[in-house]
Amino acid sequence: METPVVMGIINATPDSFYEGHLHKAAEEVLALAEKMIDDGAAILDIGGQSTRPGSKRIEAEEELFRVLPVIESITRRFPDTILSIDTYHSKVASEALAAGVHIVNDISAGTLDSEMINTVGALKNVPYICMHMKGTPQDMQQQAEYKDVVKEVLDFFIFKIEACRLAGITDVIIDPGFGFAKTIEHNFKLLKELSVLHILNRPILSGLSRKATVYKTLGVTAAEALNGTSVLNTIALLNGAHILRVHDVKEAMEAVKLVQQYQKKKCSIS
């Protein structure tokens, strides 16, 4: 990816951590999708299961019940839009791909479903977003212990990228997993040293949108965390992020455009 892109989050869940982003009715979902596309989203990421800390786990069938109608309606209305499915169930991934999705976004990197990596690999030419997390969304914050968080995340990806290669996955996108089994201090260290992950020669996804790292640091709520999100998105871009996964596409696109202009001018001066 020569130019950073924005991925818009579409939650088909009743319990997103950001309540202002819950859209249950079909027309509301389509309106949100249309707005994100108009605002510049290159990818729409559809998820049917909340993965916030302490969230309740649901099974694949319930997740499919939530996401398939959303996928089908967006595919009908916006057939040229690239869609990703945010899931750690291999069954959900395969059925979502059959319904029109193009990318699998797995927060567990195959650890919560041993069939996931082989399933994606068997489908051929399906990009796989591989995220770092320890434990599960239910217990991950109790496992936020590292000697060196950046080194451990890097080592994790070296191992996972090879596992993906052996399974036949050729396009791997890495996500350091901000907020997943990590303290606020860990998240800022990962953000500051994000460029270390460039040695993997893979696109890097940054997902900081309205997370606790933003709103707890600022002493605000998730609903008030847009400005802080834009600041951290800008830092992520300056440190080499290729994809911003966000609730607010317009503002993220503005960050992309401004950073690109800044880097262009910086290069021309130097």
C-alpha positions as CSV (number, residue, x, y, z in Angstrom):
1,M,0.0,0.0,0.0
2,E,1.6,3.2,-1.2
3,T,-1.2,5.4,0.1
4,P,-2.8,4.8,3.6
5,V,-6.5,3.9,3.5
6,V,-9.4,4.1,5.9
7,M,-11.5,1.2,7.1
8,G,-15.0,2.1,8.4
9,I,-16.4,0.1,11.3
10,I,-20.0,-1.2,10.9
11,N,-21.2,-2.9,14.1
12,A,-24.0,-5.4,13.8
13,T,-24.0,-5.9,17.6
14,P,-26.2,-4.9,20.4
15,D,-23.3,-4.1,22.8
16,S,-20.6,-2.1,21.1
17,F,-18.4,-0.1,23.5
18,Y,-19.3,3.0,21.5
19,E,-23.1,3.2,21.8
20,G,-23.3,6.1,19.4
21,H,-22.3,3.7,16.7
22,L,-25.0,1.0,17.1
23,H,-27.2,0.7,14.0
24,K,-29.7,-2.1,14.1
25,A,-32.2,-1.3,11.3
26,A,-31.3,-2.2,7.7
27,E,-31.8,1.3,6.4
28,E,-29.7,2.8,9.2
29,V,-26.9,0.3,8.3
30,L,-27.1,1.2,4.6
31,A,-27.1,4.9,5.5
32,L,-24.0,4.5,7.6
33,A,-22.3,2.5,4.8
34,E,-23.2,5.1,2.2
35,K,-21.9,7.9,4.4
36,M,-18.6,6.1,5.0
37,I,-18.2,5.4,1.3
38,D,-18.9,9.0,0.5
39,D,-16.4,10.2,3.1
40,G,-13.7,8.1,1.5
41,A,-13.7,4.6,3.2
42,A,-11.8,2.1,1.1
43,I,-13.0,-0.8,3.2
44,L,-16.0,-1.5,5.4
45,D,-15.4,-3.8,8.3
46,I,-18.5,-5.7,9.4
47,G,-18.6,-7.3,12.8
48,G,-21.4,-9.2,14.7
49,Q,-19.6,-9.8,18.0
50,S,-18.4,-7.3,20.4
51,T,-14.8,-7.9,21.5
52,R,-14.5,-5.1,24.1
53,P,-12.9,-6.2,27.4
54,G,-15.3,-8.5,29.3
55,S,-17.7,-8.9,26.4
56,K,-19.9,-12.0,26.2
57,R,-18.8,-14.5,23.6
58,I,-21.4,-15.7,21.1
59,E,-21.3,-18.7,18.9
60,A,-20.9,-18.7,15.1
61,E,-24.6,-19.2,14.3
62,E,-25.7,-16.2,16.2
63,E,-22.9,-14.1,14.7
64,L,-24.0,-15.2,11.2
65,F,-27.6,-14.3,12.0
66,R,-26.4,-10.8,12.7
67,V,-23.9,-10.2,9.9
68,L,-25.2,-12.0,6.8
69,P,-28.2,-9.6,6.3
70,V,-25.8,-6.6,6.6
71,I,-23.3,-8.1,4.2
72,E,-26.0,-8.9,1.7
73,S,-27.7,-5.5,1.9
74,I,-24.4,-3.6,1.5
75,T,-23.3,-5.9,-1.3
76,R,-26.6,-5.3,-3.2
77,R,-26.5,-1.5,-2.7
78,F,-22.7,-0.9,-3.1
79,P,-21.4,-3.8,-5.2
80,D,-18.0,-2.3,-5.8
81,T,-17.2,-1.7,-2.1
82,I,-14.5,-3.8,-0.4
83,L,-15.8,-5.6,2.7
84,S,-14.1,-7.3,5.5
85,I,-15.6,-9.6,8.1
86,D,-14.5,-9.0,11.7
87,T,-14.7,-12.5,13.2
88,Y,-12.6,-15.3,14.9
89,H,-15.0,-18.1,13.8
90,S,-13.8,-19.9,10.7
91,K,-17.4,-20.8,9.8
92,V,-18.4,-17.1,9.9
93,A,-15.4,-16.2,7.8
94,S,-16.2,-18.8,5.1
95,E,-19.9,-18.0,4.9
96,A,-19.2,-14.2,4.9
97,L,-16.8,-14.7,2.0
98,A,-19.3,-16.7,0.1
99,A,-21.8,-13.8,0.7
100,G,-19.6,-11.2,-0.8
101,V,-16.9,-10.3,1.7
102,H,-13.3,-9.9,0.5
103,I,-11.1,-9.8,3.6
104,V,-11.0,-11.7,6.9
105,N,-10.2,-9.6,10.0
106,D,-9.4,-12.0,12.9
107,I,-8.6,-10.5,16.3
108,S,-7.3,-13.8,17.6
109,A,-4.9,-14.6,14.7
110,G,-6.3,-18.1,14.6
111,T,-5.9,-18.8,18.3
112,L,-9.6,-18.9,19.1
113,D,-10.5,-21.2,16.2
114,S,-7.7,-23.6,15.1
115,E,-9.4,-23.9,11.7
116,M,-9.3,-20.3,10.8
117,I,-5.9,-19.9,9.2
118,N,-6.3,-23.1,7.1
119,T,-9.8,-22.0,6.1
120,V,-8.6,-18.7,4.8
121,G,-5.6,-20.3,3.1
122,A,-7.8,-22.8,1.3
123,L,-9.9,-20.0,-0.2
124,K,-6.9,-18.6,-2.0
125,N,-6.0,-14.9,-2.5
126,V,-8.1,-13.8,0.5
127,P,-6.3,-11.1,2.5
128,Y,-6.1,-11.9,6.2
129,I,-5.8,-9.3,9.0
130,C,-3.8,-11.0,11.8
131,M,-4.1,-9.2,15.1
132,H,-2.0,-9.6,18.3
133,M,-3.9,-10.5,21.4
134,K,-3.3,-12.7,24.5
135,G,-6.1,-14.7,26.0
136,T,-9.7,-13.9,25.0
137,P,-11.8,-10.7,25.1
138,Q,-13.3,-12.1,28.3
139,D,-9.9,-12.3,30.2
140,M,-7.3,-10.5,28.0
141,Q,-6.9,-7.5,30.4
142,Q,-5.7,-9.9,33.1
143,Q,-2.9,-11.0,30.7
144,A,-1.5,-7.6,29.9
145,E,2.1,-8.4,31.1
146,Y,5.2,-8.0,29.0
147,K,8.9,-7.7,29.5
148,D,9.1,-5.8,26.2
149,V,5.7,-5.4,24.5
150,V,7.1,-4.3,21.1
151,K,9.5,-7.3,20.9
152,E,6.9,-9.7,22.0
153,V,4.4,-8.4,19.4
154,L,7.1,-8.6,16.7
155,D,8.0,-12.1,17.6
156,F,4.4,-13.1,17.6
157,F,4.0,-11.8,14.0
158,I,7.1,-13.5,12.8
159,F,5.6,-16.8,13.9
160,K,2.1,-16.1,12.7
161,I,3.2,-14.8,9.2
162,E,5.0,-18.1,8.7
163,A,2.0,-20.1,9.8
164,C,-0.1,-18.1,7.3
165,R,2.4,-18.8,4.5
166,L,2.4,-22.5,5.2
167,A,-1.4,-22.5,5.1
168,G,-1.4,-20.7,1.7
169,I,-2.3,-17.2,2.8
170,T,-0.3,-14.8,0.6
171,D,-1.7,-11.4,1.8
172,V,-1.2,-10.8,5.5
173,I,-2.0,-7.5,7.2
174,I,-0.7,-7.1,10.7
175,D,-2.6,-5.3,13.5
176,P,-0.7,-4.8,16.8
177,G,-4.0,-5.0,18.7
178,F,-4.2,-1.7,20.6
179,G,-6.2,-2.2,23.7
180,F,-6.2,-6.0,23.5
181,A,-4.3,-7.5,26.5
182,K,-2.5,-4.2,26.8
183,T,-2.4,-1.4,29.2
184,I,-2.5,2.3,28.2
185,E,1.2,2.4,28.7
186,H,1.7,-0.6,26.4
187,N,-0.5,1.0,23.7
188,F,1.5,4.2,23.7
189,K,4.8,2.3,23.6
190,L,3.5,0.3,20.6
191,L,2.3,3.5,18.9
192,K,5.6,5.2,19.4
193,E,7.6,2.3,18.0
194,L,5.1,1.2,15.4
195,S,7.8,1.6,12.7
196,V,9.7,-1.4,14.1
197,L,7.0,-3.6,12.5
198,H,8.1,-2.4,9.1
199,I,10.8,-5.0,9.1
200,L,8.0,-7.6,8.5
201,N,7.2,-5.9,5.2
202,R,3.5,-6.2,5.7
203,P,0.8,-3.6,5.7
204,I,0.0,-2.3,9.3
205,L,-3.5,-1.7,10.5
206,S,-4.0,0.7,13.4
207,G,-7.2,0.5,15.4
208,L,-7.3,3.2,18.0
209,S,-10.7,4.7,17.3
210,R,-12.4,6.0,20.5
211,K,-10.7,3.4,22.7
212,A,-9.9,3.6,26.3
213,T,-6.3,4.7,25.6
214,V,-7.9,7.9,24.1
215,Y,-10.8,8.6,26.5
216,K,-9.2,7.5,29.8
217,T,-6.0,9.5,29.0
218,L,-8.1,12.6,28.3
219,G,-10.7,12.0,31.1
220,V,-13.6,12.0,28.7
221,T,-16.1,9.4,27.4
222,A,-15.9,7.3,24.2
223,A,-18.5,9.6,22.7
224,E,-16.2,12.6,23.3
225,A,-13.1,10.9,22.0
226,L,-13.1,11.9,18.3
227,N,-10.5,14.7,18.6
228,G,-8.2,12.4,20.6
229,T,-8.7,9.7,18.1
230,S,-7.7,12.0,15.3
231,V,-4.5,12.9,17.1
232,L,-3.5,9.3,17.7
233,N,-4.4,8.4,14.1
234,T,-2.1,11.1,12.9
235,I,0.8,9.7,15.0
236,A,0.1,6.2,13.7
237,L,0.2,7.5,10.1
238,L,3.5,9.3,10.8
239,N,4.9,6.1,12.2
240,G,3.9,4.1,9.2
241,A,0.4,2.8,9.5
242,H,-1.2,1.8,6.2
243,I,-4.9,1.3,7.4
244,L,-6.8,3.2,9.9
245,R,-9.8,1.3,11.3
246,V,-12.2,3.9,12.6
247,H,-15.8,4.8,13.5
248,D,-15.4,8.3,12.0
249,V,-14.2,8.1,8.3
250,K,-14.4,11.8,7.4
251,E,-12.0,12.8,10.1
252,A,-9.6,9.9,9.5
253,M,-9.5,10.8,5.8
254,E,-8.6,14.3,6.7
255,A,-5.7,13.0,8.8
256,V,-4.5,10.9,5.9
257,K,-4.6,13.9,3.5
258,L,-2.9,16.2,5.9
259,V,-0.1,13.7,6.7
260,Q,0.4,13.0,3.1
261,Q,0.8,16.7,2.3
262,Y,3.1,17.2,5.2
263,Q,5.3,14.2,4.1
264,K,5.4,15.4,0.5
265,K,6.5,18.9,1.6
266,K,9.0,17.4,4.0
267,C,10.6,15.3,1.2
268,S,10.7,18.2,-1.3
269,I,12.5,20.5,1.3
270,S,15.0,17.8,2.3
